[in-house]
């Protein structure tokens, strides 16, 4: 998958409910944050700069750096090629 500027993405920040099975604790019913990819790294295409529009932060703190491998975000819809 090629990440590009304008893609709508989401990632889980925590969960409302957890379930335990033996020694394993698994989150169910995740809470998501949403954002638009503003820039993709030229060095490592797994890193993107995202404008998070439902983060409860100050206006200056809404830009977030995410890694598709470590932050496990998913693309919901593709943006236009700008």
N, C-alpha and C positions, 0 to 999 in steps of 0.2 A: 504494500500500500504506500502510495506517495502522499505525504502530508503537504498541504499547500496553504498559502495565505487565504483567509476567508472561510476555511472549514469550521463548521460548528462541532465542538467536542464536549464531552462530559466525562467526569471522573468521580468516583466514590470517595467521600471524605470520611465517613463513618457509617454506622448502621444503627437502626432503631432497635433491632432485636438480634440477639445472639443465641445460638443453640450449641449444646455440648453433646459430643458423642465420644465417650471414652476420654482420651487425652486431647481431643481435638475440639477447639472452639471455633465456630464458623459464624460469620456475620450474615444475616439475612435482612431483607428490607433496607437496602442502602439509601443513604442521603447523597444526592449528587450536586455538584457544582457544574455550571455551564459556562462556556466561553467561546470566543472566536480567535482562531490562530491569526496573529498579527505578523509573525515572522518565523521562518524556519532557518535553523542554523546551517551555514554553508560548510561547516567543518564536520558536524555529525547530524544527519537528517532526523535522528530520533529526538533531538531537542527542539522545542518550539517555545515561542513567547506567546502567551494567551492573555487576552483581555477578558477577565472574569466579570460577568455582569450580574451575578447574584451572590457575590461575596459581600459579607457585612463588614467591610473595611472602609478606611478613608479612601477618597478618590485616588490619591497617589499610589495606593497599595493594590490596585486592581490588576496590575500587570503581573503575571506569574510565569515562571519558567517551569515547563513540564518536560518529562522524558517519557516517551510512549512505553518503554520497557518497565521502568521503575514505578511510574505513577499510574500505569495501566488505564490510560484514557482511551476512549473510543470516539471515532468520527461518526457523527449523526447525519450530517449532510455536507456535501462538497460545496465549496465556494467557487466563485468565478476565477478564471485565470487572470490575475492582475499583474 
